[in-house]
Every structure is written in C-alpha cells, then in structure tokens.
Amino acid sequence: MRKSILVVGVGRFGRGLIEALYELGHEIFAIDSDVEALNEVRDMVLSGAIINVAENDQALIRIVGKKSFDAAVVAITREFEGALIAAHILKEAGIPIYAKAANKTRGNILMKMGVEQVIFPEHDSGRRLAHLIDNVNAIDILELPQGYVVEQIIIGPGYDNKTIQALNTNNRLGIWFLVIYHGGSSYVPDASSRLYQGDMAIIFGRKENMKTLERENSKV
C-alpha cells in the first residue's frame, strides 16, 4: 500500500532512506536546512522544504497541520535540539515516529518522547558485520523480542541434498525454514522440500540455537 512518509533530515542516512522508500513506491516529503541536500533527492520526493527545525519550528507545525502523513522519520543527528523539537511536534500531531540516534543516551530520550523505534545505524551495522565475520554463510540477521531471530543463510555442504523433514530443525533446534531461493525463483518449503548447496534460505527461530544450525550447515 502506498504511504505518505515525512523525512526530516536528508544526510547520508536520510538520503538512503528516501531512495529505498522511492523504490518501494511510497510518497515522500523531505525537510532539511541544506538546499543542496534537498536537490540531490528532488527527483524522488513529492515535495521538499528548506527548514531548520531548531530555529523555525512553526514551519514544521504548518506542514504537519496541512498534510496527513502515515509515518515520519527524524533523521537529524548533528543538531539534537532539532531532532527533539521535530519529535515533539510529530508526536503532538499523532504521527507514528521513527528516529535515528547517534548514541544510546539520545535514543533513550527520543523513546521517552514517544518515538516508536530508534535506529542506531553505526551500531546496527557493526552487529551485522560481526555476525557476517563469525559465520561466512550467514548474510544478515534481524533480532526479534524474546530471543528470536530471522536469519538469511546460504545452504552449505552439511545441508546439501537433504530434505527439511530429514533435517528436522524445527523439532531439534526450534528453527523453521520460511523461504527458499533456488535457481532464480523462491518458494515456501514443506517437509519434502530438498535443499541444495548454494541455495539461499530465510530461517526463523531461537537465537541460542543458530550457532548449532550454522555448524551443521557448514560441516563438510
């Protein structure tokens, strides 16, 4: 479903976010104090406004009062005062807010102001890189509450030419295969589905058991 998204702050993070939202077909309104930053994304946004939120909060209030947004992202980090003002205005307008934060302290402050989710780009990227270094077959990882994760792996020699029923990872490890990518196509597997080395799989389960699965998968 096409959504209307407000992005406040068009630095590297904000620009990457806008590119992804544009590719997904969403309607984007961008705000930044730097005209050059807005010019770089002008072909991807429906509209943009040159506003320094810390110095001109009334301009942001007018924008959110005129238009209905499905969500807003506060991507200001260098001027934390501006991020706080933007979060307050958006919260008062009843708009779901996501925010980028430079550190945990600022993230906690934003959460207390009603931000639904705080993103720490450098920290999160570092964690993903650590998982990649630790297991060359694991491409990415998404941590969920209560000790669960979604992981994307490459099928190795240990699981090559084996069916999901034979592996029995759901009963042994509490890990399920959700989607398999094979030969340029994807499918939702069942118990009889057979895995082949080089296939890509999205799996879900207990984080504490992922290392066991990764060892089994990599075993020659």
C-alpha positions as a Markdown table, in Angstrom:
| # | Residue | x | y | z |
|---|---|---|---|---|
| 1 | Met | 0.0 | 0.0 | 0.0 |
| 2 | Arg | 1.3 | 3.4 | -1.0 |
| 3 | Lys | 2.1 | 5.5 | 2.1 |
| 4 | Ser | 2.9 | 9.2 | 2.7 |
| 5 | Ile | 6.2 | 9.5 | 4.6 |
| 6 | Leu | 7.8 | 12.6 | 6.0 |
| 7 | Val | 11.6 | 12.5 | 6.3 |
| 8 | Val | 13.2 | 15.2 | 8.5 |
| 9 | Gly | 16.9 | 15.3 | 7.7 |
| 10 | Val | 18.5 | 14.4 | 4.4 |
| 11 | Gly | 22.0 | 13.4 | 5.3 |
| 12 | Arg | 23.5 | 10.1 | 4.2 |
| 13 | Phe | 21.0 | 8.1 | 6.3 |
| 14 | Gly | 18.1 | 10.2 | 5.2 |
| 15 | Arg | 19.1 | 10.0 | 1.6 |
| 16 | Gly | 19.4 | 6.3 | 1.6 |
| 17 | Leu | 16.0 | 6.0 | 3.3 |
| 18 | Ile | 14.4 | 8.2 | 0.7 |
| 19 | Glu | 16.0 | 6.1 | -2.1 |
| 20 | Ala | 14.6 | 2.9 | -0.6 |
| 21 | Leu | 11.1 | 4.4 | 0.0 |
| 22 | Tyr | 11.0 | 5.7 | -3.5 |
| 23 | Glu | 11.9 | 2.3 | -4.9 |
| 24 | Leu | 9.1 | 0.8 | -2.8 |
| 25 | Gly | 6.6 | 3.3 | -4.4 |
| 26 | His | 5.9 | 5.5 | -1.4 |
| 27 | Glu | 5.1 | 9.2 | -1.4 |
| 28 | Ile | 7.9 | 11.2 | 0.3 |
| 29 | Phe | 8.0 | 14.7 | 1.7 |
| 30 | Ala | 11.5 | 15.8 | 2.7 |
| 31 | Ile | 12.7 | 18.5 | 5.1 |
| 32 | Asp | 16.3 | 19.8 | 5.5 |
| 33 | Ser | 18.1 | 23.1 | 6.2 |
| 34 | Asp | 20.5 | 22.4 | 3.3 |
| 35 | Val | 19.2 | 23.2 | -0.2 |
| 36 | Glu | 21.9 | 21.1 | -1.8 |
| 37 | Ala | 20.8 | 18.0 | 0.2 |
| 38 | Leu | 17.3 | 18.5 | -1.0 |
| 39 | Asn | 18.4 | 19.0 | -4.6 |
| 40 | Glu | 20.0 | 15.6 | -4.5 |
| 41 | Val | 16.7 | 13.9 | -3.8 |
| 42 | Arg | 14.3 | 16.2 | -5.7 |
| 43 | Asp | 13.6 | 13.6 | -8.3 |
| 44 | Met | 12.5 | 11.1 | -5.6 |
| 45 | Val | 10.3 | 13.2 | -3.4 |
| 46 | Leu | 6.9 | 14.6 | -4.0 |
| 47 | Ser | 7.9 | 17.9 | -2.3 |
| 48 | Gly | 10.6 | 19.3 | -0.1 |
| 49 | Ala | 11.0 | 22.2 | 2.3 |
| 50 | Ile | 14.1 | 24.1 | 3.4 |
| 51 | Ile | 13.7 | 24.3 | 7.2 |
| 52 | Asn | 16.0 | 24.5 | 10.1 |
| 53 | Val | 13.6 | 22.9 | 12.7 |
| 54 | Ala | 15.6 | 24.2 | 15.7 |
| 55 | Glu | 15.2 | 27.8 | 14.5 |
| 56 | Asn | 11.8 | 27.6 | 12.8 |
| 57 | Asp | 9.5 | 25.0 | 14.5 |
| 58 | Gln | 6.4 | 26.8 | 13.3 |
| 59 | Ala | 7.2 | 25.9 | 9.7 |
| 60 | Leu | 7.1 | 22.2 | 10.6 |
| 61 | Ile | 3.9 | 22.7 | 12.6 |
| 62 | Arg | 2.3 | 24.2 | 9.5 |
| 63 | Ile | 3.4 | 21.3 | 7.3 |
| 64 | Val | 2.1 | 18.6 | 9.5 |
| 65 | Gly | -1.1 | 20.6 | 10.0 |
| 66 | Lys | -1.8 | 20.7 | 6.3 |
| 67 | Lys | -0.9 | 17.2 | 5.3 |
| 68 | Ser | -1.7 | 13.7 | 6.6 |
| 69 | Phe | 1.4 | 11.6 | 7.0 |
| 70 | Asp | 1.3 | 7.8 | 7.6 |
| 71 | Ala | 4.7 | 8.0 | 9.3 |
| 72 | Ala | 7.6 | 10.3 | 9.9 |
| 73 | Val | 11.4 | 9.6 | 10.2 |
| 74 | Val | 13.5 | 12.1 | 12.2 |
| 75 | Ala | 17.0 | 11.6 | 10.7 |
| 76 | Ile | 18.7 | 14.6 | 12.3 |
| 77 | Thr | 21.7 | 13.7 | 14.4 |
| 78 | Arg | 24.2 | 16.7 | 14.5 |
| 79 | Glu | 21.6 | 19.1 | 15.8 |
| 80 | Phe | 19.9 | 17.1 | 18.6 |
| 81 | Glu | 17.8 | 20.1 | 19.6 |
| 82 | Gly | 16.2 | 20.0 | 16.1 |
| 83 | Ala | 15.5 | 16.2 | 16.5 |
| 84 | Leu | 13.8 | 16.8 | 19.8 |
| 85 | Ile | 11.7 | 19.6 | 18.5 |
| 86 | Ala | 10.7 | 17.6 | 15.5 |
| 87 | Ala | 9.8 | 14.5 | 17.5 |
| 88 | His | 7.7 | 16.6 | 19.9 |
| 89 | Ile | 5.7 | 18.3 | 17.0 |
| 90 | Leu | 5.2 | 15.0 | 15.2 |
| 91 | Lys | 4.0 | 13.3 | 18.4 |
| 92 | Glu | 1.6 | 16.1 | 19.1 |
| 93 | Ala | 0.2 | 15.6 | 15.6 |
| 94 | Gly | -0.4 | 11.9 | 16.2 |
| 95 | Ile | 2.1 | 10.7 | 13.5 |
| 96 | Pro | 4.0 | 7.5 | 14.1 |
| 97 | Ile | 7.6 | 8.4 | 14.5 |
| 98 | Tyr | 10.9 | 6.6 | 13.8 |
| 99 | Ala | 14.2 | 8.3 | 14.6 |
| 100 | Lys | 17.9 | 7.9 | 14.0 |
| 101 | Ala | 20.1 | 8.5 | 17.1 |
| 102 | Ala | 23.9 | 8.9 | 17.4 |
| 103 | Asn | 24.0 | 7.0 | 20.8 |
| 104 | Lys | 22.0 | 5.2 | 23.4 |
| 105 | Thr | 21.5 | 8.2 | 25.6 |
| 106 | Arg | 19.9 | 10.2 | 22.9 |
| 107 | Gly | 18.0 | 7.2 | 21.8 |
| 108 | Asn | 16.5 | 6.7 | 25.3 |
| 109 | Ile | 15.5 | 10.4 | 25.3 |
| 110 | Leu | 13.7 | 10.0 | 22.0 |
| 111 | Met | 11.9 | 6.9 | 23.1 |
| 112 | Lys | 10.6 | 8.7 | 26.2 |
| 113 | Met | 9.2 | 11.4 | 23.9 |
| 114 | Gly | 7.1 | 8.8 | 22.1 |
| 115 | Val | 9.3 | 7.7 | 19.2 |
| 116 | Glu | 8.2 | 4.2 | 18.2 |
| 117 | Gln | 11.6 | 2.9 | 17.2 |
| 118 | Val | 15.1 | 4.3 | 17.3 |
| 119 | Ile | 17.7 | 3.3 | 14.8 |
| 120 | Phe | 21.4 | 3.3 | 15.6 |
| 121 | Pro | 22.9 | 2.9 | 12.0 |
| 122 | Glu | 26.6 | 2.5 | 13.0 |
| 123 | His | 25.8 | 0.2 | 16.0 |
| 124 | Asp | 23.4 | -2.0 | 14.0 |
| 125 | Ser | 25.7 | -2.2 | 11.0 |
| 126 | Gly | 28.5 | -3.2 | 13.3 |
| 127 | Arg | 26.5 | -6.0 | 14.8 |
| 128 | Arg | 25.6 | -7.3 | 11.3 |
| 129 | Leu | 29.2 | -7.2 | 10.3 |
| 130 | Ala | 30.2 | -9.2 | 13.4 |
| 131 | His | 27.7 | -11.9 | 12.5 |
| 132 | Leu | 29.0 | -12.0 | 9.0 |
| 133 | Ile | 32.6 | -12.4 | 10.1 |
| 134 | Asp | 31.6 | -15.0 | 12.6 |
| 135 | Asn | 29.7 | -17.1 | 10.0 |
| 136 | Val | 30.6 | -16.6 | 6.3 |
| 137 | Asn | 27.3 | -18.4 | 5.3 |
| 138 | Ala | 25.1 | -16.0 | 7.3 |
| 139 | Ile | 24.3 | -13.0 | 5.2 |
| 140 | Asp | 22.1 | -10.9 | 7.5 |
| 141 | Ile | 20.3 | -11.1 | 10.8 |
| 142 | Leu | 17.3 | -9.5 | 12.3 |
| 143 | Glu | 16.9 | -9.7 | 16.1 |
| 144 | Leu | 13.3 | -10.0 | 17.5 |
| 145 | Pro | 12.0 | -9.9 | 21.0 |
| 146 | Gln | 12.2 | -12.8 | 23.4 |
| 147 | Gly | 15.3 | -14.3 | 22.0 |
| 148 | Tyr | 14.1 | -15.0 | 18.4 |
| 149 | Val | 15.9 | -14.0 | 15.2 |
| 150 | Val | 15.3 | -14.1 | 11.4 |
| 151 | Glu | 18.5 | -15.0 | 9.6 |
| 152 | Gln | 19.3 | -15.4 | 5.9 |
| 153 | Ile | 21.8 | -18.1 | 5.1 |
| 154 | Ile | 23.5 | -19.9 | 2.2 |
| 155 | Ile | 23.0 | -23.6 | 2.2 |
| 156 | Gly | 26.3 | -25.3 | 2.8 |
| 157 | Pro | 27.7 | -28.8 | 2.4 |
| 158 | Gly | 26.2 | -30.0 | 5.6 |
| 159 | Tyr | 22.6 | -29.5 | 4.5 |
| 160 | Asp | 23.2 | -30.2 | 0.8 |
| 161 | Asn | 20.7 | -32.6 | -0.8 |
| 162 | Lys | 18.8 | -33.1 | 2.4 |
| 163 | Thr | 15.0 | -32.6 | 2.9 |
| 164 | Ile | 13.6 | -30.3 | 5.6 |
| 165 | Gln | 11.9 | -33.4 | 7.1 |
| 166 | Ala | 15.3 | -35.2 | 7.4 |
| 167 | Leu | 17.0 | -32.2 | 8.9 |
| 168 | Asn | 14.1 | -31.8 | 11.5 |
| 169 | Thr | 15.5 | -28.5 | 12.6 |
| 170 | Asn | 12.0 | -27.3 | 13.9 |
| 171 | Asn | 11.9 | -30.1 | 16.5 |
| 172 | Arg | 15.6 | -30.4 | 17.2 |
| 173 | Leu | 16.5 | -26.7 | 17.3 |
| 174 | Gly | 13.3 | -24.7 | 17.2 |
| 175 | Ile | 14.3 | -23.3 | 13.8 |
| 176 | Trp | 12.0 | -23.2 | 10.8 |
| 177 | Phe | 12.8 | -22.7 | 7.1 |
| 178 | Leu | 10.4 | -19.9 | 5.9 |
| 179 | Val | 11.5 | -19.3 | 2.3 |
| 180 | Ile | 14.0 | -21.0 | -0.1 |
| 181 | Tyr | 15.6 | -19.2 | -3.1 |
| 182 | His | 16.7 | -21.7 | -5.7 |
| 183 | Gly | 17.7 | -21.2 | -9.4 |
| 184 | Gly | 16.4 | -17.7 | -9.6 |
| 185 | Ser | 13.0 | -18.4 | -8.0 |
| 186 | Ser | 11.7 | -18.6 | -4.5 |
| 187 | Tyr | 9.2 | -20.8 | -2.7 |
| 188 | Val | 7.7 | -21.6 | 0.7 |
| 189 | Pro | 9.1 | -25.1 | 1.6 |
| 190 | Asp | 7.3 | -28.0 | 3.1 |
| 191 | Ala | 8.6 | -31.1 | 4.8 |
| 192 | Ser | 9.5 | -32.8 | 1.5 |
| 193 | Ser | 11.4 | -29.8 | 0.1 |
| 194 | Arg | 15.1 | -30.6 | -0.6 |
| 195 | Leu | 17.9 | -28.2 | -0.1 |
| 196 | Tyr | 20.9 | -27.8 | -2.3 |
| 197 | Gln | 24.3 | -26.2 | -1.7 |
| 198 | Gly | 24.2 | -22.6 | -2.8 |
| 199 | Asp | 20.5 | -22.1 | -2.2 |
| 200 | Met | 19.6 | -19.1 | -0.1 |
| 201 | Ala | 17.2 | -19.7 | 2.8 |
| 202 | Ile | 15.4 | -17.4 | 5.3 |
| 203 | Ile | 15.1 | -19.1 | 8.7 |
| 204 | Phe | 13.3 | -18.2 | 11.9 |
| 205 | Gly | 13.9 | -19.5 | 15.4 |
| 206 | Arg | 15.7 | -19.3 | 18.7 |
| 207 | Lys | 18.9 | -17.2 | 18.6 |
| 208 | Glu | 20.6 | -19.5 | 21.1 |
| 209 | Asn | 20.4 | -22.4 | 18.6 |
| 210 | Met | 21.5 | -20.6 | 15.5 |
| 211 | Lys | 25.2 | -21.5 | 16.1 |
| 212 | Thr | 24.3 | -25.2 | 16.2 |
| 213 | Leu | 22.5 | -24.9 | 12.9 |
| 214 | Glu | 25.3 | -22.9 | 11.3 |
| 215 | Arg | 27.9 | -25.6 | 12.4 |
| 216 | Glu | 25.7 | -28.4 | 10.9 |
| 217 | Asn | 25.2 | -26.4 | 7.7 |
| 218 | Ser | 28.9 | -25.7 | 7.2 |
| 219 | Lys | 30.1 | -29.3 | 8.1 |
| 220 | Val | 31.9 | -31.0 | 5.2 |
